[in-house]
């Protein structure tokens, strides 16, 4: 069974989504504070869960989320939990989370996510 | 109505943005974009911009979600204000709260207001890991997030309304 690419263009309150099953690269970039974050993230989480169930392609989550409202934070935690479970089950999984180097609040948020998991998690400051 | 006098009143009170009416998601989003653009041009501290924006989003979405959950027909009585006094920003949010909800809301706010930064972080982590209830539209994290961004304990009041409900006012200083 093959799984299709998932691409969603950004809106003012949702990030760009680019999930590529061939390369294993899962990209989320932008800000997230939609009316209903759970509805927005539900299909993304379902895609990731299905993708992690089969195959051995190493997974790299490339996240560039600089602002999340609290319900988006909860959904991103669910995403990290899926990745963490796959990591523990032996899949090669890496998180690379970049943030604008002048944005301390974004850094604090990412650090708090990192505290919740044990998978390889790199925090990458991006020069302006 | 003398608009010039009203405008002067707003200016003297340090009010940058004020919206009253029924909060739709598109209004929250549009105002949020305007707030951020304004702050980016006027404020050099990125953290302050992020804190004001974050508190505004959480407060406005709380009001909107609550009105929806309770099926309030008079949700146009809601208000959100962002003001700047001296070097501090203040975000205010007000809405009608059903009589049955005031006590629980007051208790939650008192609990949050009593926490220091490390207790707030612990509560945040705890809530992050809690399963979401079936009728919760938010993550239960909103008030904790607001308190984490605030530089002073949250202030709130309930003004009794004739029909037994109350007008809830929240003030957050950044």
HADDOCK unambig.tbl for C-alpha pairs under 7 A between the chains (distance, minus, plus):
assign (segid A and resid 35 and name CA) (segid B and resid 25 and name CA) 5.81 0.50 0.50
assign (segid A and resid 69 and name CA) (segid B and resid 54 and name CA) 6.98 0.50 0.50
assign (segid A and resid 69 and name CA) (segid B and resid 58 and name CA) 6.87 0.50 0.50
assign (segid A and resid 70 and name CA) (segid B and resid 139 and name CA) 6.24 0.50 0.50
assign (segid A and resid 70 and name CA) (segid B and resid 141 and name CA) 5.84 0.50 0.50
assign (segid A and resid 70 and name CA) (segid B and resid 142 and name CA) 6.02 0.50 0.50
assign (segid A and resid 71 and name CA) (segid B and resid 138 and name CA) 5.58 0.50 0.50
assign (segid A and resid 71 and name CA) (segid B and resid 139 and name CA) 4.87 0.50 0.50
assign (segid A and resid 74 and name CA) (segid B and resid 128 and name CA) 6.05 0.50 0.50
assign (segid A and resid 74 and name CA) (segid B and resid 139 and name CA) 6.49 0.50 0.50
assign (segid A and resid 102 and name CA) (segid B and resid 46 and name CA) 6.92 0.50 0.50
assign (segid A and resid 103 and name CA) (segid B and resid 46 and name CA) 6.06 0.50 0.50
assign (segid A and resid 103 and name CA) (segid B and resid 47 and name CA) 6.62 0.50 0.50
assign (segid A and resid 104 and name CA) (segid B and resid 47 and name CA) 6.30 0.50 0.50
assign (segid A and resid 105 and name CA) (segid B and resid 47 and name CA) 5.97 0.50 0.50
assign (segid A and resid 105 and name CA) (segid B and resid 50 and name CA) 6.85 0.50 0.50
